[in-house]
Amino acid sequence: QVQLVESGGGLVQPGESLRLSCAASGTIFSINTMGWYRQAPGKQRELVATMTSTGFRNYANSVKGRFTISRDNAKNTVYLQMNSLMKPEDTAVYYCNLRMTTGDYWGQGTQVAVSS
């Protein structure tokens, strides 16, 4: 059974930074994609960033230049560094995703709120 545990969410002011982490456990295949999605109130879940196990990164246009995704394959952990350009529209529940040949797996979500 695959489990994803996220951490690092919280309340920040505009311009501050935040780093999310997500650790996967269970049967993890070496070829996979890990990433982050987010869902704001009243909106659909949307892609933030993904990264393959071979290092290819994909970002939503809204976060390019502000957020950086990275991962530690040895630890099956993915990170999302949200740099000092956070905006109120980044407020959402952020979900970690692991995609393998066996399907999609999701974390429970971590709340990120950007407010002055």
C-alpha positions as CSV (number, residue, x, y, z in Angstrom):
1,Q,0.0,0.0,0.0
2,V,1.3,3.4,-0.9
3,Q,1.1,6.3,1.5
4,L,2.0,10.0,1.0
5,V,2.5,12.3,4.0
6,E,2.8,16.0,3.4
7,S,4.2,18.6,5.7
8,G,5.1,22.3,5.7
9,G,1.9,24.1,5.1
10,G,0.9,27.2,7.1
11,L,0.0,30.8,7.1
12,V,2.4,33.3,5.5
13,Q,2.3,36.9,4.5
14,P,2.6,38.0,0.8
15,G,6.3,37.9,-0.2
16,E,7.3,35.3,2.3
17,S,8.5,31.8,1.5
18,L,7.3,28.3,2.4
19,R,8.6,24.8,1.7
20,L,6.4,21.8,1.4
21,S,7.6,18.2,1.7
22,C,6.0,14.9,0.8
23,A,7.3,11.5,1.7
24,A,6.1,8.4,0.0
25,S,6.2,5.0,1.5
26,G,5.2,1.5,0.5
27,T,5.8,-0.2,-2.9
28,I,7.4,2.6,-4.9
29,F,8.6,1.8,-8.4
30,S,11.8,3.6,-9.5
31,I,10.1,5.1,-12.6
32,N,7.5,7.5,-11.4
33,T,6.4,11.1,-11.4
34,M,5.9,13.0,-8.2
35,G,4.3,16.4,-8.0
36,W,2.0,18.9,-6.4
37,Y,-1.5,20.0,-7.1
38,R,-3.6,22.6,-5.4
39,Q,-7.3,23.3,-4.8
40,A,-8.6,26.7,-3.8
41,P,-12.1,27.1,-2.3
42,G,-14.8,26.8,-5.0
43,K,-12.2,25.8,-7.7
44,Q,-11.1,22.6,-9.3
45,R,-7.8,21.0,-8.4
46,E,-5.0,22.2,-10.6
47,L,-1.5,21.3,-11.4
48,V,1.3,23.2,-9.7
49,A,4.4,21.3,-10.6
50,T,5.6,17.8,-11.3
51,M,9.0,16.1,-11.6
52,T,9.8,12.7,-13.1
53,S,12.3,10.3,-11.5
54,T,14.6,11.1,-14.3
55,G,14.6,14.8,-13.5
56,F,12.1,16.4,-15.9
57,R,10.2,19.2,-14.4
58,N,6.9,20.7,-15.4
59,Y,5.3,23.9,-13.9
60,A,2.0,25.7,-14.2
61,N,2.5,29.1,-15.8
62,S,1.2,30.8,-12.7
63,V,4.1,29.5,-10.6
64,K,7.0,29.6,-13.1
65,G,9.8,31.6,-11.7
66,R,8.4,31.6,-8.2
67,F,8.1,27.9,-7.2
68,T,10.8,25.2,-7.5
69,I,10.1,21.5,-7.3
70,S,12.8,19.0,-6.4
71,R,13.0,15.5,-5.1
72,D,15.2,13.0,-3.4
73,N,14.7,9.6,-5.1
74,A,16.6,7.7,-2.4
75,K,14.0,9.0,0.2
76,N,11.0,8.9,-2.2
77,T,10.4,12.5,-1.2
78,V,9.4,15.5,-3.2
79,Y,9.7,19.2,-2.2
80,L,8.0,22.4,-3.3
81,Q,9.9,25.6,-2.5
82,M,7.6,28.5,-2.7
83,N,9.8,31.5,-2.8
84,S,9.5,35.0,-1.6
85,L,6.9,36.0,-4.2
86,M,3.9,34.2,-2.7
87,K,0.6,35.8,-3.5
88,P,-2.9,35.6,-2.0
89,E,-4.0,33.6,-5.0
90,D,-1.6,30.9,-3.9
91,T,-3.9,30.1,-1.0
92,A,-5.2,26.6,-1.4
93,V,-4.9,23.1,-0.1
94,Y,-1.8,21.6,-1.7
95,Y,-1.9,17.9,-2.5
96,C,1.1,15.6,-3.2
97,N,0.7,13.2,-6.0
98,L,2.6,10.1,-7.0
99,R,2.0,8.6,-10.4
100,M,3.2,5.1,-11.3
101,T,2.2,2.4,-13.7
102,T,-0.2,1.1,-11.0
103,G,-2.1,4.4,-10.8
104,D,-2.3,7.8,-9.0
105,Y,-1.8,8.2,-5.3
106,W,-2.6,11.2,-3.3
107,G,-1.7,12.7,0.1
108,Q,-4.2,14.1,2.5
109,G,-3.4,17.7,1.6
110,T,-1.8,20.6,3.5
111,Q,-3.3,24.0,3.8
112,V,-1.3,27.0,2.6
113,A,-2.7,30.5,3.2
114,V,-1.2,33.7,2.0
115,S,-2.7,36.7,3.8
116,S,-1.6,40.0,5.2
